[in-house]
Amino acid sequence: MRTQFAILIVAVITAGAVAKNVDLSTVPTRDTVQLTIYNSEDLTLVRETRKVTFRKGVNPLQFSWANTLIDPSSVELRFLNAADKLDVLDTTYPHDKPQMLYWNVASEFDGEATIEITYFTSGITWSADYVCVADTAETRMRLDGFVRVYNRSGEQYDDAQVRLVVGTVNLVEKVAQLANMPMSAVARMDQGRRNELRQRAARKSIAKGMAAFAAADMVMAQEEKMIVKEGLSEYFIYTIEGTETIRNGWSKRMRSFEGKAVPFKIQYRYRPQEYGEQLVRMYLLTNDEKSELGTTPLPDGMVRVFRDNGRDGLSFLASQRIKYVPIGDKIELNLGRDPEVIFELVKRRVWRDHIWMRVHGARVLRRVDDGRIRIDPRSSVSGWDDHEVYAQRIRNYTAKPIDVQVRRTLSGHVVFRGGLDPKLHDYQTVQFSTGVEPAQKLELVYEVVRSQGSNAKQNNVTLEEGVVKG
């Protein structure tokens, strides 16, 4: 049997009656309920409406939050019609009923009115997940997005309109604006005041997307629930079409979007800073209209990648979490090492030159034509250049040509020399790319010259074209 904890009870009484002594006669059910789930703050804004019959005079309304995670300080009541004839006189929290409040409502008429109750609750969250199925040629994929709503709030919400806030709104900054005080002052506030302002900020942020409900209401119900998206300045709101029953202690999974033929490309990457000392295989796609995506940002979530094996089955390739993907950004899926592509980094040669000695306080370059250094017992080494020649060997045993990208971060005062058409990814990182045909092998040779001691003048990489010896 379902138990509804957050209930509204109406008592029909005379103007002089005391609320806690009245026989409660009516328990109106919800007409509508709307949930806006705000994961980043563990807040859900609940809006519920009920039709209430008022008698002229004072009418006590009772609201209970027993055994739920509803924040009683956030509960608000307003009248959606006849607001000029209805007025909340006071709000009472009875000592003998600590999980309950009473509103005394003065009415100028006998009749029915619609009221709206809003409050914040915790314990309702949602998560996103994605299923990617690449075709046998690995050029296009089916990409399905899903959202799952979890309800651990202690309350069940029947036939609820559900909205999911995608993106992070910094409520602390908004709190500071609302309170018109510096952040240091916000940090010194007591927790109750801080929560109050936090809720005000959340209401203001979430209220921007209310028009999405009107759009959702106009859409005819379909056999499979889809999601209406509305873009705001710093985040998106997903509105699940139609209504859903969100049971306490349960979770519900719903489709958010479907991409039937999303193009992607494959790239092999060597990036020790990101993937370790291995060449990894990547699926690269973009959240844009050309890819049959791009209507909304994609929330962070788990991605599971499969490939059609051509035998009426799927091969599992990888699973990974992705971060929030704005419109136009790339989605990069790491499939790990490919056993059919062999990658080796070999150090072929090392030496030193441009060795400067300090003799009697003077900096002198001491060397002879054969490269050997004359060491004066009264001298000391002050600077030199280290040379390292590397060969990156790639063997492609697949049936298709592959694209390989190498990115290396080199600290210190460095010259990168070679004929690989390198580019600077940043001031310390060199990047270059190549292609390798099927059943072919390739050797990429380059030289790294690192100035040491007094020879080092800066902390960046300089690119030089030239033939590398050795």
C-alpha positions in Angstrom: 0.0 0.0 0.0 1.3 3.4 -0.9 1.8 6.0 1.9 1.7 9.7 1.0 3.7 11.6 3.6 3.5 15.1 2.3 -0.3 15.7 2.5 -2.5 18.7 2.6 -5.6 18.5 4.8 -8.5 21.0 4.8 -10.8 21.6 7.8 -14.1 23.4 7.3 -14.6 25.4 10.5 -16.0 28.6 11.9 -13.9 31.7 12.1 -13.3 31.4 15.9 -12.1 27.7 16.0 -8.6 26.7 16.9 -6.8 24.7 14.3 -5.4 21.9 16.4 -8.8 21.1 18.0 -10.7 20.8 14.7 -12.0 17.5 13.3 -10.2 17.3 10.0 -12.7 16.4 7.3 -11.1 16.6 3.8 -7.9 15.2 2.3 -7.6 16.7 -1.2 -5.4 14.7 -3.6 -2.9 16.3 -5.9 -4.1 17.5 -9.2 -0.6 18.0 -10.6 2.9 17.7 -9.4 6.1 18.9 -11.0 9.7 17.9 -10.0 12.8 19.9 -11.0 15.8 17.7 -10.1 19.0 19.7 -9.5 21.8 17.1 -9.1 24.7 19.4 -8.3 23.0 20.7 -5.1 21.0 17.6 -4.2 17.9 19.7 -4.4 14.5 19.0 -6.1 12.0 21.7 -6.4 8.5 20.3 -6.0 5.4 22.1 -7.3 2.1 20.6 -6.5 -1.5 21.9 -7.1 -4.7 20.9 -5.3 -8.3 22.1 -5.5 -9.6 23.2 -2.1 -13.1 24.1 -1.1 -13.1 27.2 1.2 -15.8 28.5 3.5 -16.1 32.2 4.2 -14.0 32.9 7.3 -10.8 31.3 8.5 -9.8 27.9 7.1 -6.9 25.9 8.6 -4.7 24.0 6.1 -2.3 21.3 7.4 0.9 20.2 5.7 3.0 17.2 7.0 6.5 16.0 6.0 6.9 13.1 8.4 9.4 10.4 7.3 10.5 12.4 4.2 13.5 14.6 3.3 11.4 17.7 2.7 12.9 20.9 4.0 10.1 22.4 6.1 11.6 25.9 6.0 11.2 25.9 2.2 7.5 25.2 2.1 5.5 28.0 0.4 1.7 28.4 -0.3 0.2 30.6 -3.0 -3.2 30.8 -4.7 -3.5 30.3 -8.4 -7.0 31.8 -8.6 -9.1 34.1 -6.4 -5.9 35.4 -4.9 -7.6 38.7 -4.2 -10.1 37.0 -1.9 -7.8 34.6 -0.1 -5.0 35.5 2.3 -2.6 33.5 4.5 -3.0 35.0 8.0 -0.2 33.0 9.7 1.9 29.8 9.7 2.0 27.7 12.9 4.4 24.9 13.8 2.6 23.1 16.7 4.9 21.8 19.4 3.0 18.6 19.9 3.3 17.8 16.1 6.9 18.6 15.2 6.6 17.4 11.6 3.6 19.4 10.6 2.5 23.0 10.0 -0.8 24.9 9.8 -1.7 27.7 7.5 -4.7 29.8 8.6 -6.3 31.1 5.4 -8.9 33.9 5.4 -11.5 33.5 2.7 -14.0 36.2 1.5 -16.2 33.6 -0.3 -17.6 30.1 -0.3 -16.2 28.1 -3.1 -13.4 26.2 -4.7 -9.9 27.5 -5.5 -6.6 26.0 -6.7 -3.6 26.3 -4.5 0.0 25.6 -5.2 2.5 24.3 -2.7 6.2 24.4 -3.4 9.1 23.1 -1.4 12.6 21.6 -1.7 13.3 18.0 -1.0 16.5 16.0 -1.1 17.1 12.4 -2.0 15.8 12.6 -5.7 18.7 12.4 -8.1 19.3 11.4 -11.7 22.1 10.1 -13.9 22.8 9.7 -17.6 24.1 6.8 -19.5 24.8 6.1 -23.2 25.0 3.0 -25.4 27.2 3.3 -28.6 27.0 0.5 -31.2 29.5 1.0 -34.1 28.9 -0.6 -37.5 31.2 -3.3 -38.9 33.1 -0.8 -41.0 33.6 1.5 -37.9 32.5 4.7 -39.7 29.1 5.3 -38.1 27.4 4.4 -34.9 24.0 4.2 -33.2 24.1 6.4 -30.1 21.3 6.2 -27.6 21.1 8.4 -24.5 19.2 7.5 -21.3 18.4 9.1 -18.0 17.6 7.3 -14.8 15.8 9.0 -11.9 16.3 7.7 -8.3 13.9 8.5 -5.5 15.1 8.1 -2.0 13.2 11.1 -0.6 10.6 9.2 1.4 7.7 10.4 -0.7 6.0 9.0 -3.8 5.0 11.3 -6.6 2.2 10.0 -8.9 1.9 11.3 -12.5 4.6 13.9 -12.0 6.1 16.1 -14.7 9.8 15.7 -14.4 12.6 18.1 -15.3 16.3 17.4 -15.1 18.8 20.3 -14.8 21.9 19.7 -16.9 25.0 21.7 -16.1 26.3 23.3 -12.9 25.0 26.6 -11.7 27.1 28.1 -9.0 24.5 28.8 -6.3 27.0 30.2 -3.9 27.8 33.1 -6.3 24.1 33.7 -6.8 23.6 33.6 -3.1 26.2 36.4 -2.7 24.4 38.4 -5.4 21.0 38.0 -3.7 22.3 38.9 -0.3 24.3 41.8 -1.7 27.3 40.9 0.4 30.9 39.7 -0.2 31.7 36.0 -0.3 33.6 36.3 3.0 30.4 37.4 4.7 28.5 34.6 3.1 31.0 32.1 4.6 30.4 33.5 8.1 26.6 33.2 7.9 24.9 30.6 10.1 23.8 27.5 8.3 20.1 28.3 8.5 20.5 31.7 6.8 22.8 30.2 4.2 20.3 27.4 3.4 17.5 30.0 3.1 19.5 32.1 0.6 20.6 29.0 -1.2 17.0 27.9 -1.8 16.1 31.4 -3.0 18.9 31.2 -5.5 17.8 27.8 -6.7 14.2 29.0 -7.1 15.4 31.9 -9.2 17.6 29.7 -11.4 15.2 26.9 -11.9 12.3 29.3 -12.5 13.9 30.4 -15.8 12.9 27.1 -17.4 9.2 27.1 -16.5 8.2 27.8 -20.1 9.4 24.3 -20.9 6.4 22.8 -19.1 4.0 24.7 -21.4 5.9 23.3 -24.4 5.7 19.8 -23.0 2.0 20.0 -22.3 1.3 20.8 -26.0 3.1 17.7 -27.2 0.9 14.7 -27.8 1.9 11.6 -25.7 3.8 9.1 -27.7 4.3 5.3 -27.1 7.9 6.0 -25.9 8.7 8.9 -23.7 11.0 11.5 -25.2 12.5 14.6 -23.7 12.0 18.3 -24.4 15.1 20.4 -24.0 15.3 24.1 -23.2 18.5 26.1 -23.3 19.3 28.7 -20.7 22.4 30.8 -20.3 24.5 28.5 -18.2 22.6 25.2 -18.2 19.9 23.2 -19.9 16.7 21.8 -18.6 15.4 18.4 -19.9 11.6 18.1 -19.5 10.4 14.5 -19.8 7.4 14.4 -22.0 4.1 13.6 -20.3 4.0 12.3 -16.7 5.8 9.6 -14.8 5.1 8.0 -11.4 8.3 8.3 -9.3 8.0 5.7 -6.5 9.9 6.1 -3.3 12.8 3.6 -3.2 12.6 2.9 -6.9 14.5 4.1 -10.0 13.2 4.6 -13.5 15.1 4.7 -16.8 14.0 6.8 -19.8 15.4 7.5 -23.2 16.7 11.1 -23.7 17.8 11.0 -27.3 18.6 8.7 -30.2 21.3 9.1 -32.9 20.8 6.4 -35.6 23.9 7.1 -37.8 26.4 9.3 -36.0 29.7 9.6 -38.0 33.0 9.2 -36.1 36.6 8.6 -36.9 39.3 6.4 -35.4 42.6 7.8 -34.1 45.6 6.2 -32.4 47.2 8.4 -29.8 50.4 8.3 -27.9 50.0 10.8 -24.9 52.0 9.6 -21.9 50.6 12.3 -19.7 47.0 11.1 -20.3 47.1 7.5 -21.3 50.4 6.2 -20.0 53.2 4.7 -22.0 51.0 3.0 -24.6 49.3 3.7 -28.0 45.5 3.8 -27.5 42.7 3.6 -30.0 40.1 6.3 -29.9 36.6 6.8 -31.3 36.1 10.6 -31.9 32.7 12.2 -32.6 31.3 15.7 -32.1 28.2 16.9 -30.4 26.9 18.9 -33.4 24.1 18.9 -36.0 26.4 17.2 -38.6 26.6 14.3 -36.3 22.8 14.1 -35.8 23.5 15.5 -32.3 24.1 19.1 -31.2 20.6 20.0 -30.0 21.6 20.1 -26.3 24.7 19.6 -24.2 25.2 16.0 -23.0 25.3 15.4 -19.3 28.2 13.5 -17.7 27.6 9.8 -17.5 28.7 6.3 -18.3 29.3 5.3 -22.0 29.3 1.7 -23.1 30.8 1.0 -26.5 30.0 -2.0 -28.7 30.7 -3.0 -32.3 28.5 -5.0 -34.7 30.5 -8.2 -35.3 28.7 -8.9 -38.5 27.3 -12.2 -37.1 24.1 -10.8 -35.6 25.9 -10.0 -32.4 27.8 -7.3 -30.6 31.4 -7.2 -29.4 32.0 -5.2 -26.2 34.8 -2.7 -26.6 35.0 -0.4 -23.6 33.1 1.6 -21.0 34.1 4.9 -19.6 32.6 8.0 -17.9 32.4 11.2 -19.9 32.2 14.7 -18.6 29.6 17.3 -19.5 29.8 17.9 -23.3 28.7 21.3 -24.5 27.2 21.8 -28.0 30.1 21.7 -30.5 32.5 19.8 -28.3 34.1 16.5 -29.1 33.3 13.2 -27.4 36.5 11.1 -27.1 36.1 7.4 -26.3 39.2 5.5 -25.3 39.1 1.8 -26.4 42.5 1.0 -25.0 45.4 -0.7 -26.7 44.9 -2.4 -30.1 46.9 -5.7 -30.2 47.1 -5.4 -34.0 49.1 -2.1 -33.8 52.6 -2.4 -32.3 54.2 0.8 -31.0 57.7 1.2 -29.6 59.7 4.2 -28.4 63.4 3.6 -28.8 66.2 5.9 -27.6 68.9 5.5 -30.3 71.7 7.8 -29.3 72.7 10.3 -26.5 75.6 12.8 -26.2 76.6 16.1 -24.8 78.1 19.2 -26.3 78.4 23.0 -25.8 80.0 22.3 -22.5 81.0 25.5 -20.7 83.6 25.4 -17.9 84.1 28.1 -15.2 87.9 28.8 -14.7 89.0 31.3 -12.1 85.5 32.8 -12.2 85.4 33.1 -16.0 83.0 31.2 -18.2 85.0 29.5 -21.0 84.1 27.0 -23.7 86.7 24.3 -23.6 86.7 21.5 -26.2 88.9 20.1 -28.9 88.0 19.0 -32.5 87.6 15.3 -31.6 84.8 16.3 -29.1 86.7 15.4 -26.0 86.9 17.9 -23.2 90.1 19.2 -21.6 89.5 19.2 -17.9 91.3 21.8 -15.9 91.5 20.8 -12.2 90.8 24.4 -11.3 87.6 24.5 -13.4 84.0 23.4 -12.9 81.2 22.6 -15.4 78.6 25.4 -15.6 76.4 24.5 -18.6 75.9 22.0 -21.4 73.4 20.6 -23.9 72.0 17.0 -23.8 71.1 15.4 -27.1 68.7 12.5 -27.3 67.7 10.8 -30.6 64.4 8.8 -30.5 62.8 6.5 -33.0 59.1 5.8 -32.7 58.3 2.6 -34.5 54.8 1.7 -35.6 53.7 -1.5 -37.2 50.1 -1.7 -38.6 48.8 -5.3 -38.8 45.2 -4.2 -39.3 43.4 -4.3 -42.7 42.9 -0.6 -42.8 45.1 2.5 -42.8 45.4 4.2 -39.4 45.9 7.7 -38.2 48.5 8.1 -35.4 49.0 11.2 -33.3 52.0 11.6 -31.0 52.1 14.2 -28.2 55.0 14.6 -25.9 55.5 17.1 -23.1 59.2 18.1 -22.7 60.2 20.2 -19.7 63.0 22.7 -19.6 64.8 24.7 -22.3 64.3 22.3 -25.3 64.8 22.3 -29.0 62.8 19.7 -30.9 64.4 18.8 -34.2 63.2 16.6 -37.1 61.3 16.5 -40.4 57.9 15.4 -38.9 56.1 18.7 -39.4 55.5 19.1 -35.7 53.2 21.6 -34.0 53.2 23.1 -30.5 50.2 22.0 -28.6 51.3 24.3 -25.8 54.6 25.9 -24.8 56.0 22.6 -23.5 54.2 20.0 -25.6 55.1 18.9 -29.2 52.5 17.2 -31.4 52.9 15.5 -34.8 50.8 13.1 -36.8 51.3 10.4 -39.4 49.4 7.7 -41.3 50.4 4.1 -41.6 49.1 1.9 -44.4 47.8 -1.7 -43.7 50.5 -4.3 -43.1 53.2 -1.5 -43.1 55.7 -0.3 -40.6 57.0 3.2 -40.0 59.9 4.7 -38.1 59.7 8.3 -36.9 63.0 9.8 -35.9 63.5 13.0 -34.0 66.1 14.7 -31.8 65.5 16.4 -28.4 68.2 18.9 -27.4 67.8 20.1 -23.7 70.0 22.9 -22.5 71.2 22.4 -18.9 72.9 24.6 -16.3 73.9 28.1 -17.4 72.9 27.2 -21.0 69.2 27.1 -20.0 67.7 30.5 -20.7 63.9 29.7 -20.8 61.3 27.0 -20.1 59.7 26.1 -23.4 60.1 24.1 -26.6 61.4 25.5 -29.9 60.8 23.6 -33.1 63.5 23.2 -35.7 63.5 21.6 -39.1 66.5 19.5 -39.9 68.0 16.1 -40.6 68.6 14.0 -37.5 71.8 12.0 -37.4 71.9 8.6 -35.8 
